[in-house]
């Protein structure tokens, strides 16, 4: 049971199948909404949860991730028309990151495509996109169905995550390569496991029937008892994904469907996702506009910044000179990285300032005892990701 038996007007936010287990462990009672569900923001402290990601194993409730089943004779043709990458290269049993755009080449959303079998896919996104997917299906023999409530999901991330799954009895899990999909049995319950994640570390995502959710949670907590497993909330995950250089909707970009002002939407080329745009595969939505943009050259680019000091530059404006006379961009996401020992950020910069090695100046506001202080800090454009441990790709993973 997932506890969602009340009418929606009495319970506007749904509870995931893991909610009762998570609530019992949430010491600070900190919850945030995600795609219509209530999810944990912090269990204990952000610091404890962050260091668990980088040093042991963590559980994160992925159930609110919006999931669509896409199937039928034209499923591949439809997806290749929808997204910018060549979906034909995502073989059965594999996962691929993708983005899709409007006719102007501006980003609608990003997500992951799971190729479950020939002609059958699962598309996972952070936000609901059913209207866009259905409108894009005109002329294709394809079935599109939202299956979010029918699939529970957990992210198991961290250097001991493989060891936890092996201790759970999942023989062969160590042979799963990055972006592979495997099918396993945990007791009487079937599990689909993908070697994917949002931390930039070794990790897996577990997909199951909601009825098996609590049993699996308990089994993972027991199996990970000697491997330091602990649940984490969204704040710790956000720190890890910034270190990995991953983008988050509503922070690093706004869907072109939801922007209200001209110039606020972004293209995949501006977001550093040119590697996801395959102009050679044939026509896709936004191709003509993206081709013209590529030929013109970029006027702005999402970059990584290494900022002096240790005060995160949340939403800071960026200037070409210390005097702050010429604004050239702004910070999208920022954090102090405990692992890298660096003050890092993802920022949108205008040309030519986005070149690696360029220096800009961040205008940082700090609130100290109810008084706002203003600091100007040097920032250098650096390559992403900020943190990329070798263990995220090694197969089989090191045995902890």
N, C-alpha and C positions, 0 to 999 in steps of 0.2 A: 504494500500500500504506500502511496506517496503523499497522502494527506491532503490531496486537492479535491475534497468532496464538497466544499462549500461553494455556493454560487459566486460568480466572479465579482459581483458588487460587494460581497462581504469579505472576499479575499482577492484583492486586485493583483497580488503577486503570487505566482505559483510556487510550490515547493518541489525541489528535486527529490528523487528517490533516496538520496544521501542526506537529506536535510536533518533528520532526527539525529543521525550519527554526528554530523558536523556541528549541530547546535549544542550537543552535549559536551563537545570539546572546545567550543568557542568561549574563552574566558572573558573576553572584553565585550561580547555582545555587539559586534560590529558587522553589519550586513549592508550590502548594496544591491540595487536591481541590475539585472542583466537579461535582456531579451524576454522580459515578462516573468522572470524567476527572481527569487531572493537568494543571494549567494553571499558567502563570507568574505569580508574585506580583510579582516585581521583575526587570527585565532588567539595568539598570545602577544607577541611583539613582532614587528616587521623584521627586526634584526635577526631574531632566532629563526624565523621562517626563511629569510633570505639565505643565511649560512647553511641551512639544511639543504637548499637547492644545490649549492656548490660543494657540499661536503658529505652528504649522505643520500637520503631519498625523501621525496615529498609526494603527497596526494593532493590533487586539485580537482574540484568538481567541474567537469566539462559539459555536464548535461544540457545547460542552456544554449550551448552552441547549436545554431539553427541548422537542421539537416534536411536535405532534399534527396529523394530517390528519383533518379532520371534513367529511364529505360525505354526500350523500343527499337525498331529497325533503324531509326534516324538519330539515335542518341549521340553517336560520335559526331555526325555531321552537325547536329544542333549545337553541341558543346564547342566545336571548332568555330562555329559562327559566333557564338556567345563570347568566348574568352579570347585573349590575345595570344596565348601559347598554342603549340600544336599538341592537342590532346591525344592524337594517334601515337605519340611517343610514350604515353603513360600506359604501360602494358597491364594486363590483368594481374592483380596481386601487388600493385604499386600505387603510390600516392604522389600527387604533384601540386605544388603551389600555383595559384593562378589569380589573374585579375580580369575584370571586364569593364568596358567603357560604354559611353553613349556615342552618338554619331560625331560629336565634336572631339572625341578622343580623351574625354575627361573621365576619371575613375568613378565607377558606380560602387564597386566593392572589391574586396579580395577574399580568398578562401582557399580551400583544399579540395581537390577532386580525387576520390577513391575509385579506382577501376576495380570493381568487384568481380566482374566477368565480362565477356564480350557482349556489348550492348547494354550493360548495367553499371551505373555509376552512382556514387553518393557525393553530393556537393555540400560542404560544410562552410558556413559563414557566421560572422559574429552578429549580424543584423538580419532581419527578415527581408527577403527579396522576392517573394512569390509572384507579385504582380509583374515585376520586370522579367522574371523567368518565363512566365506564361505569355506575356506579350511578345517575347523574343522567339517563342515556339511556333509562331504563325507559319504555316507551310511545311512543317516537319511532322513526321509520324513519330511522336514521342510522348511518353507519359511522365508528368512531373507531379510529385506528391511530397508534401511536407511530412516528415516522420520524426520530428523532434521528440515528441512525447513517447514514442515507441522505442527509443534507444537511450539508455543511460550511458554515461561516459566518465572516465577518470583519467587524468594525466598523472602518470608515475614518472617523476623526473629526478635526476641526480646521479652521481657516480656509482651508487650502490643499487640502483633501480633494477639492473639485470639480475644481480644476486638475490634480490627480494623475490623476483618472479621465479627464479630457479628453485628457491626454497619453498615457493608455493607449489612446486611440482610440475611446472610448465617445461617439460623436456623439449629441447631444441630452440628455446627462446634466444639463446646466445648466437644462433646462426642468422637471425633476422638482421638484414642490412638496413642502413638508413633509407627511409621511405618504402620499405617493404611492408606487406600485410601478411600476418599469419593467423591461423585458426587453431585454437587450443581448447582444452576441456579443464575446468576447475571444479572438481567434484562432479555434480550433476549438471553444471551450468556451462554453456558454450560461450567462448570468448573470442572476439576478433581483436587482434592487437596489431597496431601499426607502430613502427619505430619513427615516431614524429613527436613534435612538441614545440613549445613557445619559449623555451629557456635558453636555447643555444647550447645545451649540455646533452650528455647521454640521457635518453628518456624514451618513454613509450606512452601510447594512448590506448586505453582499454575500452572496448565498445561491447555492450551487453544488453540483455533484456532487463527492463526496470525491476522485474520481480527478483532478479539475482543480485541487485545492487547492494543491499545491506549485508548479505552473506559474503560477497566479495570484499567489501570494505573491511569487515571483521577479519577475514582471512589475510588480507594484505597487512593490516596493522599487526596481526600476530606474527606473520612471516617476517615482517620487517623490524621486529622488536630488537634484534641484535644488530640491525643495520641502520639504526637511527631514523627510521621512517616517522614522518609527522605530517599532518595536514597543513596546508598553507592557504592564504587568502590572496585576493587580487593585488594588494599593494606590493607584496614580496615578488609576485610573478612579474609585475610591471618593472621592477628594478632589473630583474634578470633579462627580460626581453629588450630593454634599452641597451644593456651590455651586448646583447646578441645583434643589435641593430635592426630588430624587427619592428614593423609598423603597426600602429593601433588605430582603428577607425575612431573618429571624433577627437583624436588628439593629434595625430600626424597628418591626417587628411580628413576632409568631410566629403561624403558621397555627393556626387554631382546632382543627385536627385533632391538633395536637401539644402544646397546652398541657396542663399537669398540674394547675395550681392555678386555682381560681375567680377570675375577674376579670383574668386575664392576657391574654385574647383581646381583640381590638379590632374595632370596626366601621368601615366606610368613612367614616361621618360623623365619627367621632373622629379619623380619620387625615387629615382635610381633603380627602376625596375625594367630598364631597356632589355635586359636578358630574358624577360618574359614575353617580349613582343616579337613574334615570328612573322615577318612580312612575306616570307616565301611559302607559307602554307595555303595561300588563297585568301578569299575575302573574309573579313570578320568586322563586326560593328566597331567603327572608329578607325579602321585601317587607313582610309584616305587622309584623315586629319592628322593621324600620328606620323604618316609618311611625310606630309608637308612640314610638320614640326621638326622631324629629324633632319630634313633638308635645310630648314632655316637655322637650326642650331638652338641650343637651350638658352633661355633668358633667365632661368632660375633653376635651382637644383636643391634637393634635400641632401644634407651632408652630415657627417659626424664632426663634433667639436670637442676639443680638449681645452677646458677653461681653467685659468689659474685660480688658486684658492680652493676652498672646500664647501662653498655655499652654492647649492644647485640653482641654476639660472632659469627657474620656472617662468615660462612665458616672457622671457626677457627680449627686448628689442635689441637689434644688432646694428652697429654703426661702423663705417669705414675708418673713422679716425677717433682718437681718444676724446676729442672735443665734442663728439656727438652731434655734428652738424649734418651728416649725410647718412640717413637710415638705409640699410641694405638688406634687412631681413629680420627674422624673429625665430625664437626657439619654440619648437613644438613639444618636445619631451626632454626632461633633464633629471639627473640623479647623481649623487656621489656614489662611485663604484667602490665598495669595500674590497673587492677582489683585485681590481686593477689599480687601486689607490689613486684614482683620477676623478676629476670633476668633469662629467661627460654630458653630452646633449645631442639631440637630433634637431637640426634647424634648417629652415628654408632660406637660401641666400640667392641674391641676384648676381648675374654675371657682371664682372669676371671674378667676383670674390669667392665663388664656390670651388675654385681650383685648390687641390690638395697642397697644403703648406701655406695658404693665404692666412693673413691675420686680420681679424675683426675685433670689435669691442662690444662686450655684453653689458647692458644696463640692468643690473640686478637690484631688485627691491627686497629688503629683509624686514620682517616685523619682529622687533625686540621689545618686549614688555609694553605692548600696545603702541609702540612708536615705530613708524616706518623709516628705515635708513636706506640710502641709495648708494650702491657701489658700482664702479666701472671696472671690469675685469677683461684682461686680454684673452682672446680665444683663437685657437689655431685649427684650421680645417684638417681633419685626419681621415684615414680610411676606416670604413666599417667592415666587419664588426669590431667592437672594442675588445671583446673577449670571445675566443673560439678555441676551447680546449680540444686536443687531439682525440680524446675519448669519445667525443660526440659522433665520430665516424668509424672508429676502430671496430672491426668484426673478426672474432668475437670480442666483446668488451673485456677489460681487465677484471679479474675475479677478486672481489673484496670480501 
